[in-house]
Amino acid sequence: MKRRFPRVSELRPLLKFELPSLDRRAARLAHAADVWDLRTTARRRTPTPAFDYVDGAAQRELTARRTREAFDAVELLPRILHGTEKVDLSTSIAGGISSLPFGIAPTGFTRFMHAEGEDAGASAAAAAGIPFSLSTMGTRSIEQVAATAPEGRRWFQLYLWKDRQKSLDLLRRAEASGFDTLLVTVDTPVAGQRLRDARNGMVIPPRLTIKTVLDASYRPEWWFNFLTTDPLTFASLSGTSQDLPTLINSMFDPSLSMADLEWIRSMWAGKLLVKGVLTAEDTRRALDAGADGLIVSNHGGRQLDRAPVSLRALPEVRAEAGDGVEIILDSGIMSGADIVAALCAGADFTLIGRAYLYGLMAGGREGVDRVIELLAKEIEVTMQLVGAATIEDLGPHLLRTWPEPERID
């Protein structure tokens, strides 16, 4: 091999050094190539109890793991020479338009993950033109979220609660604040046994113990934000502040029935979606009770461990509901390809929970923006590769699934 000395003129174009950015948050987020990278950053920057509350699930976390495995097992079929130079990611859901085929799911304890909490989620969703869902157990109130993102589309999540007057008060406040869609969660008659939370002593506000002080010593930004912003409470519930299982078990009643759902339907004039449906039987019962649409969800594996996987339950729910009923898939989504798979499997729309919170923990509002940006780009590229120009072009003809392997857990 013949060698020569390199010429300065040839080296000059290669010698382009970038000065380190003073905005470390922006640099950190720009470096994240996908949501999994943001999860890694979130773990590093967030106290263990807060991270584990997001990352964990019920009991042995079998449902959460199987939910992820189901997405990983899906094959999307590439189609060649379909001329999909431009892709339209917009769709309609619950009587309105969404710029992307996903929205932000309702999450509790949100400002425990990052001080910006629902403020970041609602404003990022409004900027992206997608729905934001506020949980009954949110750490910003109905009115505060409406003020934070007045131009955004807002949904409110209500638990099927034994105290009808309190439920009615929340419904009236949501209606008055411009929340156009109600998500009624029906899979929480009691709190799931989330062992990570139990081991971490998960409460709001967090307790200062020797363990938490040591944990905070290398996460100073989180603690600075926590100590210099308003106290954490369940803001829509008159400032309630206590541990999660105690709160849930004081609010909810395992004796509640479809009659209670029918009562909520009679009290709410807007769109009503039932969240937590996984079987054909419950699909029919929810629709008979007056639901406008369904959310196929196993609560991210956080309630009943060994519950059905949402993606695998979706075809059964779709077959029972028929094509005219809007169905949203929730639980386990971590990429744009996951969203495309869900839409091909029969969903009309999807919700992101953990993915949104990983971005929030990694970088507040900018982190949520980054999650939305990453997912949108992944959806676009995936749709181009399968030859789909619009959301309506996605369907089972682009999807291949394999039987779930036998396992011993």
ZIGI-V552606 format. One record per backbone hydrogen bond with DSSP energy under -0.5 kcal/mol. NH is the residue of the N-H (numbers start at 1). CO is the residue of the C=O. If there is no record, write none. Layout:
nh: [NH;NH]
co: [CO;CO]
This chain:
nh: [10;11;12;13;14;15;15;16;17;24;27;28;29;30;31;32;32;38;39;40;41;42;43;44;45;46;51;52;53;54;55;56;58;59;61;65;66;67;68;69;70;71;72;73;74;74;75;77;78;79;85;88;89;91;93;96;98;99;103;104;105;105;109;112;113;113;114;117;119;120;120;121;122;123;124;125;126;127;128;129;129;130;132;133;134;134;135;138;145;146;147;148;149;150;152;154;155;156;157;158;158;160;161;162;164;167;168;169;170;171;172;173;174;175;176;177;178;179;180;180;181;182;183;184;184;185;185;186;194;195;198;199;200;201;201;202;209;213;214;215;216;217;217;218;219;223;224;225;226;227;228;229;229;234;235;235;236;237;238;239;240;240;244;247;248;249;250;251;252;256;260;261;262;263;264;265;266;267;267;268;268;269;271;273;274;275;275;276;276;277;283;284;285;286;287;288;289;290;291;292;293;294;295;296;296;297;297;301;302;303;305;307;313;314;315;317;318;319;320;321;322;325;326;328;329;330;339;340;341;342;343;344;345;346;347;348;349;350;351;352;357;358;359;360;361;362;363;364;366;367;368;369;370;371;372;373;374;375;376;377;378;379;380;381;382;383;384;385;386;387;387;388;389;391;393;394;398;399;400]
co: [7;7;8;9;11;11;12;14;15;22;23;24;25;26;27;28;29;34;35;36;37;38;39;40;41;42;47;48;49;50;51;52;301;193;58;61;62;63;64;65;66;67;68;69;70;71;400;398;76;385;83;389;87;98;96;93;91;129;350;131;103;352;137;109;109;110;110;114;116;116;117;117;118;119;120;121;122;123;124;125;126;125;153;104;132;155;107;135;141;142;143;144;145;147;149;152;132;181;134;156;183;185;159;251;162;163;164;165;166;167;168;169;170;171;172;173;175;174;154;178;154;271;156;182;273;158;183;275;192;193;194;195;196;197;198;197;207;209;210;211;212;213;214;215;216;219;220;221;222;223;224;225;226;240;138;233;138;234;235;234;234;237;202;243;244;245;246;247;248;253;257;257;258;259;260;261;262;263;264;264;265;267;180;182;293;184;273;274;295;295;279;280;281;282;283;284;285;287;286;272;272;326;274;294;328;277;295;298;299;298;303;304;309;310;311;313;314;315;316;317;318;322;292;294;349;296;335;336;337;338;339;340;341;343;342;327;327;101;329;103;353;354;355;356;357;358;359;360;363;363;364;365;366;367;368;369;370;371;372;373;374;375;376;377;378;379;380;381;382;383;384;383;387;88;390;391;395;396;75]
